[in-house]
């Protein structure tokens, strides 16, 4: 993806988020120059990959297969072993109409996916076979804590205010209909480096063509600008 396109997506997303009455934390707006001056006080943000993220899943067409994310808070996977510190995460996402987040599941993370406003969020669900393929068995889902059993491949439609609990190992793919959707995610600790299993080949983080300076840093940019003194 081009950095100019990423910057444009961030500007547009920030305006949409504010229009829905949600506000990002101050670190969202630290400039690259400010990041160069940060010390150990910002370590948790960097270590736990909090902040801006835009991905085309390595497929080269963000409008068709893509997702905007901002990780508001996140713990470290090591916390799940000690049960100390943050063992939870919160993300904000924007899903455009007909824009697809490809079929995937998580090895360790359970999450609630919440329609925070806009159009409807449509989530297709499948159980996984032991070989990691799509199973044909019925799927047990929980929408707003109401349990239902649906056929494999069912599209769960979440209207604004509704949520779906996604357990470990449940394949899900989502898009928006009737307008773009502001999506919340509340989950266990998020680890995008190791916890995503895509049905088909997809990359979690895009390669970036630096055709202009970054407006704000993506979580994958921190290592280039953040060098706290020991």
KOLZA-126362 format. One record per residue (C-alpha): residue in three letters; z, x, y. Coordinates in steps of 0.1 Angstrom, whole numbers, plus 2048, in hexadecimal, padded with zeros to 3 digits. Example, Ala and Ser with C-alpha at 12.3 -4.5 7.8 and 13.67 -1.06 7.14 Angstrom:
2
{aa->ALA	zz->84E	xx->87B	yy->7D3}
{aa->SER	zz->847	xx->889	yy->7F5}
% end
This chain:
230
{aa->UNK	zz->800	xx->800	yy->800}
{aa->UNK	zz->7FA	xx->80B	yy->824}
{aa->UNK	zz->818	xx->812	yy->839}
{aa->UNK	zz->808	xx->7FD	yy->855}
{aa->UNK	zz->807	xx->7DF	yy->83D}
{aa->UNK	zz->82B	xx->7E5	yy->833}
{aa->UNK	zz->835	xx->7E6	yy->858}
{aa->UNK	zz->823	xx->7C5	yy->85E}
{aa->UNK	zz->833	xx->7B5	yy->840}
{aa->UNK	zz->856	xx->7BF	yy->84C}
{aa->UNK	zz->850	xx->7B1	yy->86F}
{aa->UNK	zz->843	xx->790	yy->861}
{aa->UNK	zz->85F	xx->78E	yy->848}
{aa->UNK	zz->87A	xx->796	yy->862}
{aa->UNK	zz->86E	xx->77A	yy->878}
{aa->UNK	zz->86C	xx->761	yy->85B}
{aa->UNK	zz->890	xx->76A	yy->84F}
{aa->UNK	zz->89E	xx->765	yy->872}
{aa->UNK	zz->88B	xx->744	yy->875}
{aa->UNK	zz->89D	xx->738	yy->856}
{aa->UNK	zz->8BF	xx->740	yy->866}
{aa->UNK	zz->8C6	xx->760	yy->851}
{aa->UNK	zz->8CE	xx->781	yy->861}
{aa->UNK	zz->8CC	xx->7A4	yy->852}
{aa->UNK	zz->8E7	xx->7BE	yy->856}
{aa->UNK	zz->8E4	xx->7D9	yy->871}
{aa->UNK	zz->8D8	xx->7F4	yy->859}
{aa->UNK	zz->8B8	xx->7E0	yy->855}
{aa->UNK	zz->8AD	xx->7EB	yy->877}
{aa->UNK	zz->8B7	xx->810	yy->877}
{aa->UNK	zz->898	xx->824	yy->881}
{aa->UNK	zz->88C	xx->842	yy->86D}
{aa->UNK	zz->89A	xx->858	yy->889}
{aa->UNK	zz->8BC	xx->848	yy->886}
{aa->UNK	zz->8BB	xx->84C	yy->860}
{aa->UNK	zz->8B6	xx->872	yy->865}
{aa->UNK	zz->8D8	xx->872	yy->878}
{aa->UNK	zz->8EC	xx->85E	yy->85E}
{aa->UNK	zz->907	xx->86F	yy->84A}
{aa->UNK	zz->91D	xx->866	yy->82C}
{aa->UNK	zz->926	xx->844	yy->83B}
{aa->UNK	zz->903	xx->837	yy->831}
{aa->UNK	zz->904	xx->845	yy->80D}
{aa->UNK	zz->90B	xx->824	yy->7FC}
{aa->UNK	zz->8EC	xx->815	yy->80C}
{aa->UNK	zz->8D6	xx->831	yy->7FF}
{aa->UNK	zz->8E6	xx->836	yy->7DD}
{aa->UNK	zz->8E3	xx->811	yy->7D4}
{aa->UNK	zz->8C0	xx->80C	yy->7E2}
{aa->UNK	zz->8CA	xx->7F2	yy->7FC}
{aa->UNK	zz->8B2	xx->7E7	yy->818}
{aa->UNK	zz->88D	xx->7E0	yy->81B}
{aa->UNK	zz->875	xx->7DF	yy->7FE}
{aa->UNK	zz->851	xx->7D3	yy->7FC}
{aa->UNK	zz->83E	xx->7D5	yy->7DB}
{aa->UNK	zz->81B	xx->7CD	yy->7CE}
{aa->UNK	zz->827	xx->7D6	yy->7AB}
{aa->UNK	zz->80D	xx->7F2	yy->7AA}
{aa->UNK	zz->7F1	xx->7D8	yy->7A7}
{aa->UNK	zz->7E2	xx->7DE	yy->7C9}
{aa->UNK	zz->7E2	xx->7BB	yy->7D6}
{aa->UNK	zz->802	xx->7B1	yy->7E8}
{aa->UNK	zz->7F7	xx->78E	yy->7F2}
{aa->UNK	zz->7EF	xx->786	yy->7CD}
{aa->UNK	zz->80A	xx->79A	yy->7BB}
{aa->UNK	zz->826	xx->7A5	yy->7D2}
{aa->UNK	zz->849	xx->79F	yy->7DE}
{aa->UNK	zz->85D	xx->7A6	yy->7FE}
{aa->UNK	zz->882	xx->7AE	yy->7F7}
{aa->UNK	zz->8A0	xx->7B9	yy->80B}
{aa->UNK	zz->8BF	xx->7C4	yy->7F8}
{aa->UNK	zz->8DD	xx->7B9	yy->80D}
{aa->UNK	zz->8F8	xx->7C7	yy->7F6}
{aa->UNK	zz->8F9	xx->7D9	yy->7D5}
{aa->UNK	zz->911	xx->7EB	yy->7BF}
{aa->UNK	zz->90A	xx->809	yy->7A8}
{aa->UNK	zz->903	xx->805	yy->783}
{aa->UNK	zz->920	xx->81C	yy->77B}
{aa->UNK	zz->937	xx->802	yy->789}
{aa->UNK	zz->92F	xx->7EB	yy->76C}
{aa->UNK	zz->940	xx->805	yy->755}
{aa->UNK	zz->95F	xx->80A	yy->76A}
{aa->UNK	zz->960	xx->7E6	yy->777}
{aa->UNK	zz->96A	xx->7F4	yy->799}
{aa->UNK	zz->957	xx->7F1	yy->7B9}
{aa->UNK	zz->93A	xx->7D9	yy->7BE}
{aa->UNK	zz->92D	xx->7CB	yy->79E}
{aa->UNK	zz->916	xx->7B3	yy->7B0}
{aa->UNK	zz->8F6	xx->7B2	yy->7C6}
{aa->UNK	zz->8E5	xx->79C	yy->7DF}
{aa->UNK	zz->8C1	xx->79C	yy->7E8}
{aa->UNK	zz->8AB	xx->788	yy->7FF}
{aa->UNK	zz->886	xx->783	yy->7F6}
{aa->UNK	zz->868	xx->772	yy->804}
{aa->UNK	zz->84E	xx->763	yy->7ED}
{aa->UNK	zz->82D	xx->757	yy->7FC}
{aa->UNK	zz->819	xx->73A	yy->7EF}
{aa->UNK	zz->804	xx->744	yy->7D1}
{aa->UNK	zz->814	xx->767	yy->7D2}
{aa->UNK	zz->820	xx->771	yy->7AF}
{aa->UNK	zz->83D	xx->786	yy->7A4}
{aa->UNK	zz->831	xx->790	yy->781}
{aa->UNK	zz->842	xx->786	yy->760}
{aa->UNK	zz->860	xx->79C	yy->75A}
{aa->UNK	zz->884	xx->79C	yy->74E}
{aa->UNK	zz->8A3	xx->7B1	yy->754}
{aa->UNK	zz->8B5	xx->7C5	yy->739}
{aa->UNK	zz->8D7	xx->7C3	yy->749}
{aa->UNK	zz->8D7	xx->7AE	yy->768}
{aa->UNK	zz->8DF	xx->789	yy->769}
{aa->UNK	zz->8D4	xx->778	yy->78A}
{aa->UNK	zz->8D3	xx->757	yy->79C}
{aa->UNK	zz->8B2	xx->751	yy->7AF}
{aa->UNK	zz->8B7	xx->73A	yy->7CC}
{aa->UNK	zz->89E	xx->727	yy->7E2}
{aa->UNK	zz->8AD	xx->72D	yy->805}
{aa->UNK	zz->892	xx->719	yy->816}
{aa->UNK	zz->86D	xx->713	yy->81C}
{aa->UNK	zz->856	xx->706	yy->801}
{aa->UNK	zz->85E	xx->703	yy->7DC}
{aa->UNK	zz->865	xx->721	yy->7C5}
{aa->UNK	zz->853	xx->71E	yy->7A4}
{aa->UNK	zz->861	xx->733	yy->787}
{aa->UNK	zz->851	xx->735	yy->765}
{aa->UNK	zz->869	xx->73D	yy->748}
{aa->UNK	zz->865	xx->74B	yy->725}
{aa->UNK	zz->87D	xx->75A	yy->70C}
{aa->UNK	zz->875	xx->77D	yy->700}
{aa->UNK	zz->86D	xx->786	yy->6DC}
{aa->UNK	zz->87F	xx->7A5	yy->6CD}
{aa->UNK	zz->85E	xx->7B8	yy->6D4}
{aa->UNK	zz->85F	xx->7AF	yy->6F9}
{aa->UNK	zz->844	xx->795	yy->6F8}
{aa->UNK	zz->844	xx->770	yy->703}
{aa->UNK	zz->856	xx->75A	yy->6E9}
{aa->UNK	zz->84B	xx->737	yy->6E2}
{aa->UNK	zz->86F	xx->729	yy->6DE}
{aa->UNK	zz->87F	xx->710	yy->6F6}
{aa->UNK	zz->891	xx->71F	yy->713}
{aa->UNK	zz->8B4	xx->716	yy->71E}
{aa->UNK	zz->8B7	xx->717	yy->744}
{aa->UNK	zz->8D1	xx->70F	yy->75E}
{aa->UNK	zz->8C6	xx->700	yy->77F}
{aa->UNK	zz->8E4	xx->6FD	yy->797}
{aa->UNK	zz->8FB	xx->700	yy->778}
{aa->UNK	zz->8EA	xx->6E2	yy->767}
{aa->UNK	zz->8DD	xx->6EE	yy->745}
{aa->UNK	zz->8BC	xx->6E2	yy->737}
{aa->UNK	zz->8A5	xx->6EC	yy->71A}
{aa->UNK	zz->881	xx->6F0	yy->723}
{aa->UNK	zz->861	xx->6FA	yy->710}
{aa->UNK	zz->856	xx->71F	yy->712}
{aa->UNK	zz->840	xx->724	yy->731}
{aa->UNK	zz->850	xx->708	yy->745}
{aa->UNK	zz->84D	xx->70B	yy->76A}
{aa->UNK	zz->86F	xx->704	yy->77A}
{aa->UNK	zz->86A	xx->6F7	yy->79E}
{aa->UNK	zz->887	xx->6FF	yy->7B5}
{aa->UNK	zz->888	xx->6EC	yy->7D6}
{aa->UNK	zz->89B	xx->6FA	yy->7F4}
{aa->UNK	zz->8C0	xx->6FE	yy->7EB}
{aa->UNK	zz->8BA	xx->6FF	yy->7C5}
{aa->UNK	zz->8C0	xx->71D	yy->7AF}
{aa->UNK	zz->8B8	xx->72A	yy->78C}
{aa->UNK	zz->8CF	xx->740	yy->778}
{aa->UNK	zz->8BB	xx->75B	yy->766}
{aa->UNK	zz->8CD	xx->76B	yy->749}
{aa->UNK	zz->8C6	xx->78E	yy->73B}
{aa->UNK	zz->8A6	xx->78F	yy->727}
{aa->UNK	zz->896	xx->76F	yy->735}
{aa->UNK	zz->872	xx->774	yy->73F}
{aa->UNK	zz->86A	xx->765	yy->761}
{aa->UNK	zz->84D	xx->765	yy->779}
{aa->UNK	zz->84E	xx->753	yy->79B}
{aa->UNK	zz->839	xx->748	yy->7B8}
{aa->UNK	zz->83B	xx->72F	yy->7D5}
{aa->UNK	zz->82A	xx->70E	yy->7DB}
{aa->UNK	zz->82A	xx->6F8	yy->7FA}
{aa->UNK	zz->831	xx->716	yy->811}
{aa->UNK	zz->842	xx->738	yy->810}
{aa->UNK	zz->866	xx->739	yy->803}
{aa->UNK	zz->884	xx->74C	yy->80E}
{aa->UNK	zz->895	xx->756	yy->7ED}
{aa->UNK	zz->8B8	xx->762	yy->7E7}
{aa->UNK	zz->8C4	xx->775	yy->7C9}
{aa->UNK	zz->8E8	xx->779	yy->7BF}
{aa->UNK	zz->8EC	xx->78F	yy->7A0}
{aa->UNK	zz->8FF	xx->7AA	yy->78E}
{aa->UNK	zz->8F8	xx->7CE	yy->79A}
{aa->UNK	zz->8D3	xx->7D3	yy->7A0}
{aa->UNK	zz->8C2	xx->7F1	yy->791}
{aa->UNK	zz->89C	xx->7F1	yy->798}
{aa->UNK	zz->897	xx->813	yy->789}
{aa->UNK	zz->89F	xx->809	yy->765}
{aa->UNK	zz->8A6	xx->7E4	yy->762}
{aa->UNK	zz->884	xx->7D3	yy->765}
{aa->UNK	zz->86E	xx->7CC	yy->747}
{aa->UNK	zz->84C	xx->7BF	yy->751}
{aa->UNK	zz->837	xx->7AC	yy->737}
{aa->UNK	zz->817	xx->7BE	yy->743}
{aa->UNK	zz->814	xx->7DF	yy->755}
{aa->UNK	zz->822	xx->7DE	yy->778}
{aa->UNK	zz->832	xx->7F7	yy->78F}
{aa->UNK	zz->853	xx->7EF	yy->7A0}
{aa->UNK	zz->84D	xx->805	yy->7BF}
{aa->UNK	zz->82B	xx->80A	yy->7D0}
{aa->UNK	zz->81A	xx->829	yy->7DA}
{aa->UNK	zz->818	xx->82B	yy->800}
{aa->UNK	zz->7FB	xx->837	yy->816}
{aa->UNK	zz->80B	xx->844	yy->836}
{aa->UNK	zz->7F2	xx->838	yy->850}
{aa->UNK	zz->80E	xx->833	yy->86A}
{aa->UNK	zz->833	xx->83B	yy->86E}
{aa->UNK	zz->84B	xx->823	yy->85D}
{aa->UNK	zz->85A	xx->808	yy->872}
{aa->UNK	zz->87A	xx->807	yy->85C}
{aa->UNK	zz->880	xx->81A	yy->83D}
{aa->UNK	zz->87B	xx->80B	yy->81A}
{aa->UNK	zz->896	xx->813	yy->801}
{aa->UNK	zz->87E	xx->82B	yy->7F1}
{aa->UNK	zz->87A	xx->83E	yy->812}
{aa->UNK	zz->89E	xx->849	yy->816}
{aa->UNK	zz->89B	xx->86B	yy->805}
{aa->UNK	zz->881	xx->876	yy->81F}
{aa->UNK	zz->898	xx->86F	yy->83D}
{aa->UNK	zz->8BC	xx->86D	yy->831}
{aa->UNK	zz->8CC	xx->890	yy->82D}
{aa->UNK	zz->8F1	xx->88D	yy->834}
{aa->UNK	zz->903	xx->8AE	yy->83A}
{aa->UNK	zz->91B	xx->8B8	yy->81E}
% end
